[in-house]
Amino acid sequence: MGLIVALVYSTTPAQPKDWPSKPIRVVVPSPPGGPPDLIIRMLAPKMNLGQPLVIENRAGAGGIVGTAYVAKTPPDGYTWLFTTASHVNTPPFNDNVPFDPVKDFTHVTLAAQNFGQALIVPPSTPYKTVQELVAYARQNPGKLNYGSAGIGTASHIPAELMKAMAGVDIVAVQYKGVAEVMTDVLTGRIDLFFVGTQLAAQQAHAGKVKVLALTGAKRWKGLPDVPTMQEAGFASYNLINWFGLWLPAGAPREIVNRVHGEVVKALADADVKQQFDAQGLEGVGMPPAEFARFVEHEAGFINELARKIRAGTK
């Protein structure tokens, strides 16, 4: 019995009473200015841990580079991962991903979610609806392209699902991040792009893009006249993006609970609520155990979705 107890304690990370005693790195595995980067920068100033949160953008391979980095760091509470649903979306679309999104992380909280992505096109395009876009794609196979911020990201999966459900050939063009894609949409080099609702609204109100549809199941008040993909004829289409916080696997429960509590407090802040509302976001603050189950479920769902997309079936 003594040996078993010794083994248990020797493999359990210590729970330092003085944590945190130095700055904490929050790794965002995408470029600055994207949705996860903006969200954590809204939350960080409202979290009171006695040490600064240093945001570190480690972009590359649709989030794989930064996420894999965090997976290999010590589970001492000084390195966090803040990212999107790409955490579970990316692995099924890539070979030899060096991490397991469920087993290699301690799940802290689902911080926020949106109303889906917005399907945008340059204003010079001839179509005004998703139906017209699909009809054009069918008549011109391989002529249209769409921008993607990486395999498995919130700009890749909606486009591939639309292609599979409509049975059209639209060429994927891969980028490192959202900002780069948007630049080429505005210049007309990219024909269509699934992007966050707030950014889409900004560009649409400035007359720089047309918004054809939203991927969620309900309309967003920031773009009240824009239909959902379901309203556009894709009956089973319902994709939203969500944003979560993780620590490396094995992080002390005491630290996990404290971090979760600080995120919940930040989400309750009036300034954060106002910023979220303007960005088309809903704060969540899901408890760690529930978030772990959520991530496992989402991983199973996206694995099946990836299989269907690859097979080109509905």
N, C-alpha and C positions, 0 to 999 in steps of 0.2 A: 504493500500500500504506500509506504514511504517513497519508493522509487517512482510509482505512478504520479504521485503528487508532485515530486520534484520535476518530472518531465513536463507536466502541465504548466508549472510556473516558469520553467526555463524556456518554453516556446511562446509564452504570452508576453506581448510588449509591455514594458513598464508604463505606468500611468503617472508621469511626473507631476507633482503637486505645483511646481512653479511654471507649468506650461500655460501660455507661451512665454519664453524668456528671450526670444529673438524674433525678428521679422518673419512673416509667413509668406511663402511664394504661392500664388494662385496661377497655375498654368492654364492658359486658354489656347487650345491647339488650332487656332485659326488667326488670320491677320487682324491687326487693330482696326477698329471701326465696324466690325461685323456685329450681329445681334448678341452673341454670348459675351463679347468684349464689352459692349455697351451696358449690358445687364449687370455684370459683376461690378462694373465701375459705378453703377447706381447704388448697389447694395453695400459695397465695401466701406464707404464712409459712415454708414449707419451701424456697422458692427463694432461692438466695444469689447475687444479682447486684450487691450492693453499693449498691443504691438501692431505695427502697420501691416497691411496686406499689400504685397508687392505683386502687381499684375505682370505676368510674363507671357508674351505671345510666342508660341512655338508652332508655327504653321508648317504644313506639308502633308501631302498624300491624304487629303480629305480628313485631317485630324489624327491620322495614325501616328505621325512623328511625335507630337506632344503627348498624346495619350500613352503611347508606349513608354515614353520617358518617365511619366508619373508612376506607371505600374512597377517600375524598377527602383523607385526611390524608397528609403526607409519609411515604415508606417509610424512615424513619430509625431505626426500632426503638423509638420512644418512645410509640407508640400501638398497642395490641393489641386484638383482638376475641376474646371468649370467648362462645360461644353453642352452641345445640343444633342438631339436624338441621334445624331450621327455616331454617337458612342456605341449604339447597338446596330445602327443602319449600315455602317461602313464594312464591318468584317464579312458579312455574307457576300459582298460584291468584290472582295479582294482575296487573293491567295496568300497564304503564309503571313497573316496578320500576327504580330508578336505579342498579343495579349488576348485574354478572354474578358469581354466586357462585364460578365457576371462574376466570375471567380477571382479575378485579379484586382478587385477593388472593394473598398468598404463604401457602401451606399449611404450617403448622408441625407440628401433631400432633393425632391423635384421642386425647384424654386419657382418656375414660371412656365406658362404655356401661351401659345398665341391662337389666332383664329384660322391658322393655315397660312400657306404661301399665296402670293398673288401672281397670277400669270400675266406678264407684261410683254408688250411688243413695241417697237419703234412707232411713232405716230404716222410715219410715211407708209406703213403697210396697208394693203388694200382691205383687209378684213377687220370687222368691228366686233365679232363674236367668236366664241370657241368653235361653234358649228362651222363658221366660214373659214376659220383657220384649218380645221380638220379637212374640210372639203378641198381647200387649196393644197394641203399636204398630200392628199390622195391623188390629186391630179398631177402633182409634181414630186414624185417620190425621190428622196435624197437631196432635194434642192434647198429645203429649209434646214437651219441648224438651231440648236439651243445651247445656252451657256450653262456650265455646271461648275460649282465651287469645289468639286471633288466627288469621287465615287462614293455613293452612300449618303451624301449630304442632302439637306432639305431642298436643294435646287436640282439634284439629280433624280431622286426617286419619284417626285411628282411627274417629271417629264417622261420618265421611262414607263410609269404606270399609264399615263395618258396615251403614249405610243402603243402600248400593248393592248389597251382597251379599245382604241380606235383602229388598230391595225394599220398604222401609218409609219413611214420611214422618214425620221428626222434625225439628222446627224448631231452627235454630241461633241461639244468642244470643251475640253477641260481647262480650268484655271486654278490658281492657288487660293483665291478668295472671292468674296462677293463684290468688293470694290472694283476689281479688275474686270469682272463680267459686266458690271453696270456701265463702265466706261465704254465698252464695245457695243452695248445695247444702245446707248445714247448716240453713238456715231453710226449706227445702222449695220455694223459688222456682224452682230448677233441678232437673229430673227425673233427669238423668244427666250424668256427667262422666268423661272419661278423664284420670287424673292420675297422677303419679309413685307408685311402689309404696310408698315409705317413708311419704309423707304419708297415703296411703290406709290403710296399716297402723295408723298412729297413731290416725286417726279411727275406724277399725273396732274397734280394741281398746278405745276409749273408748265404743263403742256409738253413735257419732254417724252412721255410714254403714254400708251393706252393700256388700261387694265381690263382684261377680258373676263377673269373669273378668280374666285378664291377656292382653295382646296379643302377648307373645313366644311362642316355640315351646316353652319349658319353664317349669315351675313355679318359684316363688321360695320359699326356705326361710322367709322372713319371713311368708308367707301360704301355708303348705303345703297347706291344704284348698281353696284357690281354683283352679279349673280354668283352662286356657288357652282362648282363643277357638277354637282348633282342637278342643279336647275338647268345646267347647260346640256343635260342629256346623259351624264355619266352617273347612273343611278346609285352605284355602290361606292362611289369615290368619296373618301373622307380621310384626309391627311392633315394633321396639325404638327407643328414643331414644338418641342418642349426643351427645357434647359435645366440641367441638374448639376449637383455638386458631389464629388467623390474624393475619398482619400485612398491611398494604397491599401491593399488587402492586409488585414491584421491590425488596423489602427485601433487604439484603445477605445472602448465603448464610452468612457468618461469624456474623452475629447470629442468623439462623434456627437454625443448628446449636447455638449456645450456649443459646438459649431452649429448644429441644427437650431438650437434655441436662439442664437444670434441672428441666423438667417430669418427666422420667423419674426423676430423683433424688427428687423430691417424692412421686411415686407409690410409690416403694420404701420410704418412711418408714413405720414401724410404726403411728404414730398415724393417718396418712392411710389406711392399709389398714384399720384398725379402723373408722374413720368411714365409709369406703366400704362396708364389709360391712354396717354398720348401716343404711346408706341404700339398700341393694339395688343397689350399683354395682360394676362391675368396672373396674379400672384397665387402660389399654391402652398409651399412650405410643408410638403408631405413628410411624415415621420420616417425615420431610417428604415424600420422593419417593413413598413408599407412600401417604401420606395424600392427596397430590394426585391420585393415581389413584383412590383410594377416593371422594373428593368428586366427581370426574368421573363415576364409575359411578353414585353415588347420585343425582346430578342427572339422569342419563338415566333411571334407574328411576322417580324421582318424576314426571318429565314424563309418562311413560307412565301411571303410576298416576293422575295428575291428569286425564288424558284419559278414563280409564275411569270415574272418579268423576263427572266432569261428564256423561258419557254415560249414567250410571246402569247400567253393565253390571258383570258380575263380572270 
